[in-house]
Amino acid sequence: ITYGFGEMPAKVLQKFLVNAETGTITLQEALDFEDTQAFRLAVEARDSGGLVAHCKVEVEVLDVND
């Protein structure tokens, strides 16, 4: 099984990275609560037979400096 992001805005793709082998989602840059308070990520899992499963991952950004 390989993992990747589905169709999403470029702004979101700049901030998150998905490991194709494990499906682990990590940040590529810091998130700013004042800029965006939540993200909805579209994740796809593909098997070697061509089947695809989809899910949504919601990320809530906390305002830690207030």
N, C-alpha and C positions, 0 to 999 in steps of 0.2 A: 504494500500500500504506500502511495506517495501522497503528500499533502501540499496544498497551495491555497492561495487566496482566489476567490471568485472575482467577479467584476465589482470594483469599488473605485471611489474617487482617488486621484493621484495623491491628494493631501493625506489620505489615510495610509496609502501604501508607502509613503515616505517615513511614516512613524513606526510601523510594525513590520516584523519579519517572521515568517513561518519556516521552520526546519522541515524540509521535504521528506526526511526519513522518519522523524519522531512526531511531527505535528506540533512541537513546542513553539509557542508564540512569544517573541521577545520584542523589546523596544529598540528602535534604532536611534531615537533621540528623546529628550525629556518631553513630558506632556505638560501643558499649561492650562490650569483650570479656567483662567480668564479667557482663554482662546476657545477651548472646546470642553464641555463638561462630560461628554460621553461619546463613545465610538461604538459602532455596530460593524463587526467584521464578518464577512462571508467567507467561510472555509470550505474547501472541497477535499474529499479523500477519493483517490482513484486506485482501482486494483489493476492487475496486469491483464485482465480480461476486458478492460474498457468500461467497467461499471463505475459510476460516480455517485457519491453521497454528499449531501450539502448540509451545513449547519451554520447557525449564526452565533457569534460570540459577542456579548455585550461587555464593554469596558467602561466603568464609571471612574472618572477622575476626581480625586479628593483635593480640596483646597487646604493643603497642609501648613501653609505659612500664616494662616489667619487664626 
